[in-house]
Amino acid sequence: MSYYVIPLLLALFGYLIRSLTFSGALATACVGAGVVYGLGLPGLLVLILFFGSSSLLSRFGKAKKRGVDEIIEKEGARDAMQVLANGGSACAGAVLCKVTGDTDWILLFLGAIAGSNADTWASEIGPLSTRDPVMIGEWRRVPAGTSGAVSLLGTAATAAGAAFIALAGSLLFDEWRLFLFITAVGILGSLLDTWFGKRFQRRYRCVVCGRGTEKKAHHGKPTELIEGSRLIGNDAVNFTSSTIAAMIGFAVQKLW
Ligand SMILES: [Zn+2]
């Protein structure tokens, strides 16, 4: 039996427990297959730790996060765009390791996942903070879940999320020199995510209740664009930031 069956089963399971939409399950199976092809079982285990911990955390403290669901663009089951935004470049890194025979591409794989994981942990744990986060550059408190805002708890979760993947990667690939490096790349990815989110991500205001939101409609009425670009949503921001940070990691490794 080959390892390729594992991502298939996980995708099916994710679909059955409604963590993934049908397209999300399809994308998960593809990303998983690419990682198995490129890096085998160790790569697959890193990927499972990423998706597994995110799914667990999203269920944790749900009641407290209900207010956040009103603000963020998507909640509940992950679709293909979300899966590819978080796993696409990691999958490319894994495949490039195999195709080019250059193991430095593992930095694209681990760095991208560390960044996505840091960001996911921050967005799942941060809203549990008892105080509202502070908007970067404006130094005022904004509702939990607002893109570009940070809290102490969220920042700690960012570092822990990056270090978690760095630890798993170092253990599974027996590359301890990578631990601090991958942690740093993951934190950089999450910082870029916060900055890109604040600078470019579309943000709307509800015409009924006046709340800021990422949703295109609220109370059944279309919302109005108040900030950012209509074309840039959360998935685009996640993908760009974790990929750029991981490519910087790859470049630094090459120039070292
Ligand atoms: Zn509203």
Boltz pocket constraint, residues with backbone or C-beta under 6 A from the ligand:
constraints:
  - pocket:
      binder: B
      contacts: [[A, 206], [A, 207], [A, 208], [A, 209], [A, 210], [A, 211], [A, 218], [A, 219]]
      max_distance: 6.0
